[in-house]
Amino acid sequence: MMQGIDAYLPFRREFVALAPDKYPPEYIDGQVYAGLWLCWGDEKAAILAEVKTYPSGLREIHGLAAAGEVESIIGLIPLAEEYGRHVRCSIASIESRPAWAKLLPGYEVDQIRIVRGLT
């Protein structure tokens, strides 16, 4: 298991390709290098997360993106959850495709995000 930059770099190409219209590669790199986005990985996959603190004080470990093999991604999620507990997060969330709710026992759909282009 790897953390931080060591976990991020082998999967950087996949992470920066996920939504370049919203998150340019330089931005993603900067968030990871500054330690604002956390990364856990192994030889088959990596996940990115951040700790969010709401105005109420509630803390959340928030999964941002994943790259690699699904089975390995699923195996990395408990590491992020444990980190969240360590830094006093009360909840864990994953922002991704609806299929993840089916793949991850204990997680449920909380909100749906819909978008429409304005061009």
The first five atom37 places (N, CA, C, CB, O) and aatype in JSON, in Angstrom:
{
  "aatype": [12, 12, 5, 7, 9, 3, 0, 18, 10, 14, 13, 1, 1, 6, 13, 19, 0, 10, 0, 14, 3, 11, 18, 14, 14, 6, 18, 9, 3, 7, 5, 19, 18, 0, 7, 10, 17, 10, 4, 17, 7, 3, 6, 11, 0, 0, 9, 10, 0, 6, 19, 11, 16, 18, 14, 15, 7, 10, 1, 6, 9, 8, 7, 10, 0, 0, 0, 7, 6, 19, 6, 15, 9, 9, 7, 10, 9, 14, 10, 0, 6, 6, 18, 7, 1, 8, 19, 1, 4, 15, 9, 0, 15, 9, 6, 15, 1, 14, 0, 17, 0, 11, 10, 10, 14, 7, 18, 6, 19, 3, 5, 9, 1, 9, 19, 1, 7, 10, 16],
  "atom_mask": [
    [1, 1, 1, 1, 1],
    [1, 1, 1, 1, 1],
    [1, 1, 1, 1, 1],
    [1, 1, 1, 0, 1],
    [1, 1, 1, 1, 1],
    [1, 1, 1, 1, 1],
    [1, 1, 1, 1, 1],
    [1, 1, 1, 1, 1],
    [1, 1, 1, 1, 1],
    [1, 1, 1, 1, 1],
    [1, 1, 1, 1, 1],
    [1, 1, 1, 1, 1],
    [1, 1, 1, 1, 1],
    [1, 1, 1, 1, 1],
    [1, 1, 1, 1, 1],
    [1, 1, 1, 1, 1],
    [1, 1, 1, 1, 1],
    [1, 1, 1, 1, 1],
    [1, 1, 1, 1, 1],
    [1, 1, 1, 1, 1],
    [1, 1, 1, 1, 1],
    [1, 1, 1, 1, 1],
    [1, 1, 1, 1, 1],
    [1, 1, 1, 1, 1],
    [1, 1, 1, 1, 1],
    [1, 1, 1, 1, 1],
    [1, 1, 1, 1, 1],
    [1, 1, 1, 1, 1],
    [1, 1, 1, 1, 1],
    [1, 1, 1, 0, 1],
    [1, 1, 1, 1, 1],
    [1, 1, 1, 1, 1],
    [1, 1, 1, 1, 1],
    [1, 1, 1, 1, 1],
    [1, 1, 1, 0, 1],
    [1, 1, 1, 1, 1],
    [1, 1, 1, 1, 1],
    [1, 1, 1, 1, 1],
    [1, 1, 1, 1, 1],
    [1, 1, 1, 1, 1],
    [1, 1, 1, 0, 1],
    [1, 1, 1, 1, 1],
    [1, 1, 1, 1, 1],
    [1, 1, 1, 1, 1],
    [1, 1, 1, 1, 1],
    [1, 1, 1, 1, 1],
    [1, 1, 1, 1, 1],
    [1, 1, 1, 1, 1],
    [1, 1, 1, 1, 1],
    [1, 1, 1, 1, 1],
    [1, 1, 1, 1, 1],
    [1, 1, 1, 1, 1],
    [1, 1, 1, 1, 1],
    [1, 1, 1, 1, 1],
    [1, 1, 1, 1, 1],
    [1, 1, 1, 1, 1],
    [1, 1, 1, 0, 1],
    [1, 1, 1, 1, 1],
    [1, 1, 1, 1, 1],
    [1, 1, 1, 1, 1],
    [1, 1, 1, 1, 1],
    [1, 1, 1, 1, 1],
    [1, 1, 1, 0, 1],
    [1, 1, 1, 1, 1],
    [1, 1, 1, 1, 1],
    [1, 1, 1, 1, 1],
    [1, 1, 1, 1, 1],
    [1, 1, 1, 0, 1],
    [1, 1, 1, 1, 1],
    [1, 1, 1, 1, 1],
    [1, 1, 1, 1, 1],
    [1, 1, 1, 1, 1],
    [1, 1, 1, 1, 1],
    [1, 1, 1, 1, 1],
    [1, 1, 1, 0, 1],
    [1, 1, 1, 1, 1],
    [1, 1, 1, 1, 1],
    [1, 1, 1, 1, 1],
    [1, 1, 1, 1, 1],
    [1, 1, 1, 1, 1],
    [1, 1, 1, 1, 1],
    [1, 1, 1, 1, 1],
    [1, 1, 1, 1, 1],
    [1, 1, 1, 0, 1],
    [1, 1, 1, 1, 1],
    [1, 1, 1, 1, 1],
    [1, 1, 1, 1, 1],
    [1, 1, 1, 1, 1],
    [1, 1, 1, 1, 1],
    [1, 1, 1, 1, 1],
    [1, 1, 1, 1, 1],
    [1, 1, 1, 1, 1],
    [1, 1, 1, 1, 1],
    [1, 1, 1, 1, 1],
    [1, 1, 1, 1, 1],
    [1, 1, 1, 1, 1],
    [1, 1, 1, 1, 1],
    [1, 1, 1, 1, 1],
    [1, 1, 1, 1, 1],
    [1, 1, 1, 1, 1],
    [1, 1, 1, 1, 1],
    [1, 1, 1, 1, 1],
    [1, 1, 1, 1, 1],
    [1, 1, 1, 1, 1],
    [1, 1, 1, 1, 1],
    [1, 1, 1, 0, 1],
    [1, 1, 1, 1, 1],
    [1, 1, 1, 1, 1],
    [1, 1, 1, 1, 1],
    [1, 1, 1, 1, 1],
    [1, 1, 1, 1, 1],
    [1, 1, 1, 1, 1],
    [1, 1, 1, 1, 1],
    [1, 1, 1, 1, 1],
    [1, 1, 1, 1, 1],
    [1, 1, 1, 1, 1],
    [1, 1, 1, 0, 1],
    [1, 1, 1, 1, 1],
    [1, 1, 1, 1, 1]
  ],
  "atom_positions": [
    [[0.84, -1.18, 0.0], [0.0, 0.0, 0.0], [0.88, 1.24, 0.0], [-0.96, 0.0, 1.22], [1.9, 1.29, 0.68]],
    [[0.47, 2.22, -0.78], [1.2, 3.48, -0.87], [0.25, 4.62, -0.5], [1.79, 3.69, -2.3], [-0.97, 4.48, -0.56]],
    [[0.85, 5.75, -0.12], [0.07, 6.95, 0.19], [0.7, 8.16, -0.46], [-0.04, 7.15, 1.71], [1.87, 8.14, -0.85]],
    [[-0.09, 9.22, -0.57], [0.42, 10.49, -1.06], [0.89, 10.44, -2.5], [0.0, 0.0, 0.0], [0.29, 9.78, -3.34]],
    [[1.96, 11.16, -2.76], [2.5, 11.29, -4.12], [2.86, 9.92, -4.7], [3.74, 12.19, -4.12], [2.63, 9.67, -5.88]],
    [[3.42, 9.04, -3.88], [3.82, 7.71, -4.35], [2.62, 6.92, -4.88], [4.5, 6.92, -3.24], [2.77, 6.15, -5.82]],
    [[1.45, 7.11, -4.28], [0.24, 6.43, -4.74], [-0.36, 7.14, -5.96], [-0.8, 6.35, -3.61], [-0.93, 6.5, -6.84]],
    [[-0.22, 8.44, -6.0], [-0.82, 9.26, -7.06], [-0.11, 9.12, -8.41], [-0.83, 10.7, -6.64], [-0.76, 8.93, -9.44]],
    [[1.2, 9.22, -8.4], [1.94, 9.31, -9.66], [1.7, 8.15, -10.63], [3.39, 9.4, -9.37], [1.57, 8.41, -11.83]],
    [[1.64, 6.88, -10.18], [1.39, 5.81, -11.16], [0.04, 5.91, -11.87], [1.48, 4.48, -10.47], [-0.14, 5.35, -12.95]],
    [[-0.92, 6.62, -11.28], [-2.25, 6.75, -11.85], [-2.59, 8.17, -12.28], [-3.27, 6.26, -10.85], [-3.74, 8.47, -12.6]],
    [[-1.59, 9.04, -12.28], [-1.81, 10.44, -12.6], [-2.52, 10.62, -13.93], [-0.49, 11.18, -12.61], [-3.46, 11.41, -14.03]],
    [[-2.09, 9.92, -14.95], [-2.68, 10.07, -16.28], [-4.18, 9.82, -16.25], [-2.0, 9.11, -17.28], [-4.95, 10.55, -16.87]],
    [[-4.6, 8.78, -15.52], [-6.02, 8.47, -15.42], [-6.78, 9.55, -14.64], [-6.22, 7.11, -14.76], [-7.87, 9.95, -15.03]],
    [[-6.18, 10.02, -13.54], [-6.84, 11.05, -12.73], [-7.02, 12.34, -13.51], [-6.05, 11.32, -11.46], [-8.11, 12.92, -13.49]],
    [[-6.0, 12.8, -14.2], [-6.11, 14.09, -14.89], [-7.0, 14.01, -16.12], [-4.72, 14.59, -15.29], [-7.42, 15.04, -16.65]],
    [[-7.29, 12.79, -16.6], [-8.16, 12.62, -17.75], [-9.64, 12.54, -17.38], [-7.77, 11.38, -18.51], [-10.49, 12.55, -18.27]],
    [[-9.96, 12.47, -16.09], [-11.36, 12.27, -15.68], [-12.27, 13.44, -16.01], [-11.4, 12.0, -14.2], [-13.39, 13.23, -16.49]],
    [[-11.84, 14.65, -15.76], [-12.69, 15.82, -16.03], [-11.82, 17.04, -16.3], [-13.63, 16.1, -14.84], [-11.86, 18.01, -15.54]],
    [[-11.04, 17.02, -17.38], [-10.12, 18.13, -17.64], [-10.81, 19.46, -17.89], [-9.25, 17.81, -18.82], [-10.2, 20.52, -17.73]],
    [[-12.09, 19.43, -18.28], [-12.82, 20.69, -18.47], [-13.13, 21.37, -17.14], [-14.11, 20.43, -19.24], [-13.4, 22.57, -17.11]],
    [[-13.11, 20.61, -16.05], [-13.37, 21.16, -14.73], [-12.11, 21.25, -13.88], [-14.42, 20.33, -14.01], [-11.93, 22.2, -13.13]],
    [[-11.24, 20.26, -14.0], [-10.04, 20.17, -13.17], [-8.81, 19.98, -14.05], [-10.16, 19.0, -12.16], [-8.46, 18.85, -14.39]],
    [[-8.15, 21.07, -14.43], [-6.94, 20.96, -15.25], [-5.88, 20.13, -14.51], [-6.39, 22.37, -15.6], [-5.86, 20.11, -13.28]],
    [[-5.01, 19.46, -15.25], [-3.98, 18.64, -14.61], [-3.15, 19.38, -13.56], [-3.05, 18.09, -15.65], [-2.81, 18.83, -12.52]],
    [[-2.84, 20.65, -13.84], [-2.03, 21.43, -12.92], [-2.76, 21.64, -11.58], [-1.67, 22.78, -13.54], [-2.13, 21.67, -10.52]],
    [[-4.06, 21.77, -11.64], [-4.84, 21.94, -10.43], [-4.83, 20.66, -9.59], [-6.29, 22.34, -10.77], [-4.6, 20.7, -8.38]],
    [[-5.08, 19.54, -10.25], [-5.08, 18.25, -9.54], [-3.71, 18.01, -8.92], [-5.46, 17.09, -10.48], [-3.6, 17.65, -7.75]],
    [[-2.66, 18.2, -9.71], [-1.3, 18.02, -9.19], [-1.07, 18.9, -7.97], [-0.26, 18.35, -10.28], [-0.54, 18.44, -6.96]],
    [[-1.48, 20.15, -8.06], [-1.28, 21.08, -6.95], [-2.01, 20.65, -5.69], [0.0, 0.0, 0.0], [-1.47, 20.75, -4.59]],
    [[-3.25, 20.18, -5.84], [-4.03, 19.73, -4.68], [-3.35, 18.54, -4.0], [-5.46, 19.36, -5.11], [-3.3, 18.46, -2.77]],
    [[-2.84, 17.62, -4.81], [-2.17, 16.43, -4.24], [-0.84, 16.82, -3.62], [-1.96, 15.35, -5.34], [-0.55, 16.43, -2.49]],
    [[-0.02, 17.59, -4.33], [1.29, 17.98, -3.8], [1.17, 18.82, -2.54], [2.07, 18.74, -4.86], [2.03, 18.75, -1.66]],
    [[0.1, 19.63, -2.43], [-0.1, 20.44, -1.23], [-0.7, 19.64, -0.08], [-1.01, 21.63, -1.54], [-0.79, 20.13, 1.05]],
    [[-1.1, 18.42, -0.35], [-1.69, 17.59, 0.69], [-3.16, 17.87, 0.94], [0.0, 0.0, 0.0], [-3.72, 17.39, 1.93]],
    [[-3.8, 18.66, 0.07], [-5.22, 18.97, 0.23], [-6.1, 17.82, -0.28], [-5.57, 20.26, -0.52], [-7.19, 17.59, 0.24]],
    [[-5.6, 17.12, -1.28], [-6.24, 15.89, -1.74], [-5.32, 14.76, -1.33], [-6.51, 15.9, -3.29], [-4.12, 14.79, -1.59]],
    [[-5.89, 13.76, -0.71], [-5.14, 12.63, -0.19], [-5.25, 11.47, -1.17], [-5.64, 12.21, 1.22], [-6.25, 11.34, -1.88]],
    [[-4.23, 10.63, -1.21], [-4.24, 9.52, -2.15], [-3.76, 8.25, -1.46], [-3.37, 9.83, -3.36], [-2.78, 8.26, -0.73]],
    [[-4.49, 7.16, -1.72], [-4.09, 5.83, -1.28], [-4.06, 4.96, -2.51], [-5.05, 5.26, -0.18], [-4.9, 5.11, -3.4]],
    [[-3.1, 4.03, -2.59], [-3.03, 3.19, -3.76], [-2.22, 1.93, -3.55], [0.0, 0.0, 0.0], [-1.53, 1.77, -2.54]],
    [[-2.31, 1.06, -4.52], [-1.47, -0.13, -4.6], [-1.06, -0.26, -6.07], [-2.23, -1.43, -4.09], [-1.22, 0.69, -6.84]],
    [[-0.53, -1.39, -6.45], [-0.05, -1.53, -7.82], [-1.19, -1.58, -8.85], [0.79, -2.78, -7.94], [-0.94, -1.43, -10.04]],
    [[-2.43, -1.79, -8.4], [-3.55, -1.93, -9.33], [-4.53, -0.77, -9.35], [-4.28, -3.17, -9.01], [-5.33, -0.67, -10.29]],
    [[-4.51, 0.1, -8.35], [-5.51, 1.16, -8.28], [-5.08, 2.24, -7.3], [-6.87, 0.59, -7.88], [-4.15, 2.07, -6.51]],
    [[-5.79, 3.37, -7.38], [-5.58, 4.47, -6.43], [-6.89, 5.24, -6.28], [-4.43, 5.42, -6.9], [-7.72, 5.26, -7.18]],
    [[-7.04, 5.86, -5.11], [-8.21, 6.7, -4.85], [-7.74, 8.06, -4.34], [-9.16, 6.03, -3.83], [-6.73, 8.17, -3.65]],
    [[-8.5, 9.1, -4.68], [-8.26, 10.46, -4.19], [-9.42, 10.86, -3.28], [-8.1, 11.47, -5.38], [-10.57, 10.56, -3.57]],
    [[-9.1, 11.53, -2.19], [-10.14, 12.0, -1.26], [-9.7, 13.31, -0.64], [-10.42, 10.94, -0.16], [-8.53, 13.7, -0.71]],
    [[-10.65, 13.98, -0.03], [-10.37, 15.2, 0.72], [-11.18, 15.17, 2.0], [-10.7, 16.47, -0.12], [-12.19, 14.48, 2.09]],
    [[-10.72, 15.91, 2.99], [-11.49, 16.08, 4.21], [-12.22, 17.41, 4.1], [-10.57, 16.04, 5.49], [-11.6, 18.46, 3.91]],
    [[-13.54, 17.36, 4.22], [-14.37, 18.57, 4.16], [-14.86, 18.86, 5.57], [-15.57, 18.4, 3.16], [-15.26, 17.95, 6.29]],
    [[-14.84, 20.12, 5.95], [-15.41, 20.55, 7.22], [-16.53, 21.53, 6.91], [-14.33, 21.19, 8.16], [-16.3, 22.56, 6.29]],
    [[-17.73, 21.2, 7.35], [-18.9, 22.04, 7.12], [-18.99, 23.14, 8.18], [-20.18, 21.18, 7.12], [-18.36, 23.02, 9.23]],
    [[-19.75, 24.2, 7.91], [-19.89, 25.29, 8.89], [-20.37, 24.81, 10.27], [-20.84, 26.33, 8.36], [-20.09, 25.46, 11.28]],
    [[-21.08, 23.7, 10.3], [-21.56, 23.16, 11.58], [-20.46, 22.49, 12.37], [-22.68, 22.17, 11.34], [-20.62, 22.2, 13.56]],
    [[-19.3, 22.24, 11.71], [-18.21, 21.52, 12.34], [-18.16, 20.05, 11.94], [0.0, 0.0, 0.0], [-17.16, 19.38, 12.21]],
    [[-19.22, 19.55, 11.3], [-19.22, 18.17, 10.82], [-18.08, 17.98, 9.84], [-20.58, 17.82, 10.15], [-17.85, 18.8, 8.96]],
    [[-17.36, 16.87, 10.0], [-16.23, 16.56, 9.11], [-16.56, 15.32, 8.3], [-14.92, 16.36, 9.91], [-17.18, 14.37, 8.79]],
    [[-16.13, 15.34, 7.04], [-16.44, 14.28, 6.1], [-15.18, 13.9, 5.32], [-17.57, 14.71, 5.13], [-14.45, 14.78, 4.85]],
    [[-14.93, 12.61, 5.19], [-13.91, 12.15, 4.25], [-14.67, 11.92, 2.94], [-13.14, 10.81, 4.77], [-15.58, 11.1, 2.87]],
    [[-14.27, 12.65, 1.91], [-15.02, 12.71, 0.66], [-14.2, 12.13, -0.48], [-15.44, 14.17, 0.35], [-13.17, 12.7, -0.87]],
    [[-14.64, 11.0, -1.02], [-13.96, 10.38, -2.15], [-14.2, 11.17, -3.42], [0.0, 0.0, 0.0], [-15.35, 11.39, -3.82]],
    [[-13.13, 11.58, -4.05], [-13.22, 12.42, -5.24], [-13.12, 11.65, -6.54], [-12.14, 13.45, -5.2], [-13.87, 11.91, -7.48]],
    [[-12.19, 10.7, -6.6], [-11.95, 9.98, -7.85], [-11.2, 8.69, -7.56], [-11.15, 10.87, -8.85], [-10.57, 8.53, -6.51]],
    [[-11.3, 7.78, -8.51], [-10.58, 6.52, -8.4], [-10.09, 6.13, -9.79], [-11.48, 5.4, -7.79], [-10.69, 6.48, -10.8]],
    [[-9.0, 5.39, -9.81], [-8.45, 4.91, -11.08], [-7.92, 3.5, -10.86], [-7.33, 5.85, -11.6], [-7.39, 3.18, -9.8]],
    [[-8.08, 2.67, -11.87], [-7.56, 1.31, -11.79], [-8.64, 0.27, -11.7], [0.0, 0.0, 0.0], [-9.79, 0.51, -12.09]],
    [[-8.27, -0.91, -11.2], [-9.17, -2.05, -11.14], [-10.18, -1.91, -10.0], [-8.38, -3.34, -10.98], [-9.83, -1.55, -8.88]],
    [[-11.44, -2.18, -10.31], [-12.53, -2.0, -9.36], [-12.28, -2.74, -8.05], [-13.84, -2.46, -9.97], [-12.5, -2.18, -6.97]],
    [[-11.84, -3.99, -8.12], [-11.62, -4.77, -6.9], [-10.58, -4.11, -5.99], [-11.17, -6.19, -7.25], [-10.74, -4.08, -4.76]],
    [[-9.54, -3.58, -6.58], [-8.51, -2.89, -5.8], [-9.03, -1.58, -5.24], [-7.27, -2.64, -6.66], [-8.71, -1.21, -4.11]],
    [[-9.83, -0.86, -6.03], [-10.42, 0.39, -5.54], [-11.26, 0.09, -4.3], [-11.29, 1.06, -6.65], [-11.14, 0.79, -3.29]],
    [[-12.09, -0.92, -4.37], [-12.94, -1.29, -3.24], [-12.09, -1.63, -2.02], [-13.85, -2.48, -3.61], [-12.46, -1.29, -0.9]],
    [[-10.95, -2.28, -2.24], [-10.06, -2.62, -1.14], [-9.36, -1.43, -0.52], [0.0, 0.0, 0.0], [-8.93, -1.5, 0.63]],
    [[-9.24, -0.33, -1.25], [-8.58, 0.88, -0.73], [-9.52, 1.77, 0.08], [-8.0, 1.68, -1.88], [-9.07, 2.55, 0.92]],
    [[-10.8, 1.66, -0.16], [-11.76, 2.54, 0.51], [-11.69, 2.45, 2.03], [-13.17, 2.2, 0.05], [-11.76, 3.48, 2.69]],
    [[-11.54, 1.25, 2.62], [-11.42, 1.21, 4.08], [-10.23, 1.99, 4.63], [-11.31, -0.22, 4.53], [-10.28, 2.46, 5.77]],
    [[-9.16, 2.14, 3.85], [-8.02, 2.95, 4.3], [-8.42, 4.42, 4.42], [-6.84, 2.8, 3.32], [-8.05, 5.09, 5.39]],
    [[-9.16, 4.91, 3.45], [-9.63, 6.29, 3.52], [-10.62, 6.47, 4.67], [-10.28, 6.71, 2.19], [-10.59, 7.48, 5.37]],
    [[-11.49, 5.49, 4.86], [-12.45, 5.56, 5.96], [-11.72, 5.59, 7.31], [-13.43, 4.36, 5.91], [-12.08, 6.36, 8.2]],
    [[-10.71, 4.75, 7.46], [-9.95, 4.72, 8.71], [-9.24, 6.05, 8.95], [-8.92, 3.57, 8.7], [-9.2, 6.55, 10.07]],
    [[-8.67, 6.62, 7.89], [-8.06, 7.94, 8.01], [-9.11, 8.95, 8.47], [-7.42, 8.38, 6.67], [-8.85, 9.78, 9.35]],
    [[-10.3, 8.89, 7.87], [-11.37, 9.79, 8.26], [-11.7, 9.68, 9.75], [0.0, 0.0, 0.0], [-11.87, 10.69, 10.43]],
    [[-11.78, 8.45, 10.25], [-12.03, 8.28, 11.68], [-10.91, 8.9, 12.51], [-12.16, 6.79, 12.03], [-11.15, 9.53, 13.54]],
    [[-9.68, 8.71, 12.04], [-8.51, 9.23, 12.75], [-8.54, 10.76, 12.88], [-7.23, 8.8, 12.03], [-8.1, 11.32, 13.88]],
    [[-9.06, 11.43, 11.84], [-9.11, 12.9, 11.86], [-10.51, 13.42, 12.24], [-8.7, 13.47, 10.49], [-10.87, 14.55, 11.91]],
    [[-11.27, 12.58, 12.92], [-12.57, 12.94, 13.49], [-13.66, 13.24, 12.47], [-12.4, 14.12, 14.38], [-14.5, 14.11, 12.69]],
    [[-13.65, 12.52, 11.35], [-14.75, 12.65, 10.4], [-15.92, 11.81, 10.91], [-14.32, 12.19, 8.97], [-15.73, 10.71, 11.44]],
    [[-17.11, 12.33, 10.75], [-18.32, 11.62, 11.16], [-18.94, 10.82, 10.03], [-19.33, 12.6, 11.7], [-19.66, 9.85, 10.27]],
    [[-18.66, 11.22, 8.79], [-19.24, 10.53, 7.63], [-18.19, 10.36, 6.54], [-20.46, 11.29, 7.09], [-17.19, 11.07, 6.49]],
    [[-18.46, 9.39, 5.68], [-17.66, 9.18, 4.47], [-18.61, 9.28, 3.29], [-16.91, 7.79, 4.49], [-19.74, 8.81, 3.36]],
    [[-18.15, 9.89, 2.21], [-18.96, 10.0, 1.01], [-18.1, 9.74, -0.22], [-19.64, 11.39, 0.91], [-16.88, 9.89, -0.18]],
    [[-18.76, 9.36, -1.28], [-18.08, 9.14, -2.56], [-18.9, 9.84, -3.63], [-17.92, 7.59, -2.87], [-20.09, 9.58, -3.78]],
    [[-18.26, 10.71, -4.35], [-18.93, 11.39, -5.46], [-18.5, 10.7, -6.73], [-18.59, 12.94, -5.49], [-17.35, 10.82, -7.16]],
    [[-19.42, 9.97, -7.33], [-19.07, 9.2, -8.5], [-20.33, 8.75, -9.23], [-18.21, 7.99, -8.12], [-21.37, 9.39, -9.14]],
    [[-20.23, 7.67, -9.94], [-21.34, 7.12, -10.69], [-22.27, 6.32, -9.77], [-20.82, 6.22, -11.84], [-21.82, 5.77, -8.76]],
    [[-23.57, 6.26, -10.1], [-24.53, 5.55, -9.26], [-24.18, 4.08, -9.0], [-25.89, 5.62, -9.89], [-24.57, 3.53, -7.97]],
    [[-23.47, 3.44, -9.9], [-23.13, 2.03, -9.72], [-22.34, 1.77, -8.45], [-22.35, 1.53, -10.91], [-22.4, 0.67, -7.9]],
    [[-21.6, 2.77, -7.97], [-20.83, 2.57, -6.75], [-21.72, 2.28, -5.55], [-19.96, 3.78, -6.47], [-21.3, 1.57, -4.64]],
    [[-22.92, 2.82, -5.52], [-23.84, 2.54, -4.42], [-24.18, 1.05, -4.37], [-25.13, 3.38, -4.55], [-24.42, 0.51, -3.29]],
    [[-24.2, 0.4, -5.52], [-24.48, -1.04, -5.58], [-23.26, -1.86, -5.2], [-24.96, -1.44, -6.98], [-23.39, -2.96, -4.66]],
    [[-22.08, -1.34, -5.47], [-20.84, -2.09, -5.22], [-20.33, -1.97, -3.79], [-19.78, -1.62, -6.16], [-19.52, -2.8, -3.36]],
    [[-20.78, -0.96, -3.06], [-20.23, -0.69, -1.72], [-21.3, -0.85, -0.64], [-19.64, 0.72, -1.67], [-22.09, 0.07, -0.41]],
    [[-21.31, -2.0, 0.02], [-22.28, -2.19, 1.11], [-22.13, -1.11, 2.17], [-22.11, -3.59, 1.74], [-21.01, -0.72, 2.52]],
    [[-23.24, -0.63, 2.67], [-23.21, 0.4, 3.7], [-23.29, 1.82, 3.16], [0.0, 0.0, 0.0], [-23.58, 2.75, 3.91]],
    [[-23.05, 1.99, 1.88], [-23.2, 3.3, 1.26], [-24.55, 3.34, 0.57], [-22.03, 3.6, 0.24], [-25.01, 2.34, 0.02]],
    [[-25.19, 4.49, 0.6], [-26.47, 4.65, -0.07], [-26.48, 5.98, -0.81], [-27.64, 4.57, 0.93], [-25.76, 6.91, -0.45]],
    [[-27.31, 6.06, -1.82], [-27.43, 7.3, -2.59], [-28.06, 8.35, -1.69], [-28.28, 7.09, -3.88], [-29.1, 8.12, -1.08]],
    [[-27.42, 9.5, -1.6], [-27.9, 10.6, -0.76], [-28.46, 11.72, -1.61], [-26.77, 11.12, 0.14], [-29.49, 12.3, -1.27]],
    [[-27.81, 12.03, -2.71], [-28.25, 13.09, -3.61], [-27.95, 12.67, -5.03], [-27.55, 14.44, -3.27], [-27.08, 11.84, -5.28]],
    [[-28.67, 13.23, -5.94], [-28.43, 13.03, -7.35], [-28.0, 14.38, -7.93], [-29.7, 12.45, -8.09], [-28.57, 15.41, -7.58]],
    [[-27.02, 14.38, -8.79], [-26.57, 15.61, -9.44], [-26.94, 15.51, -10.9], [-25.02, 15.84, -9.26], [-26.51, 14.59, -11.6]],
    [[-27.73, 16.45, -11.37], [-28.06, 16.5, -12.78], [-27.53, 17.81, -13.36], [-29.6, 16.37, -13.0], [-27.49, 18.83, -12.67]],
    [[-27.15, 17.78, -14.6], [-26.58, 18.97, -15.23], [-27.16, 19.17, -16.62], [-25.04, 18.88, -15.3], [-27.66, 18.23, -17.24]],
    [[-27.08, 20.39, -17.09], [-27.51, 20.72, -18.44], [-26.57, 21.77, -19.0], [-29.0, 21.22, -18.46], [-26.27, 22.76, -18.33]],
    [[-26.12, 21.56, -20.21], [-25.28, 22.54, -20.86], [-26.07, 23.79, -21.23], [0.0, 0.0, 0.0], [-27.26, 23.71, -21.54]],
    [[-25.42, 24.92, -21.19], [-26.08, 26.2, -21.49], [-25.55, 26.83, -22.77], [-25.9, 27.16, -20.34], [-25.72, 28.03, -22.98]],
    [[-24.94, 26.06, -23.61], [-24.41, 26.63, -24.85], [-25.37, 26.45, -26.0], [-23.07, 26.01, -25.2], [-25.09, 26.87, -27.12]]
  ]
}
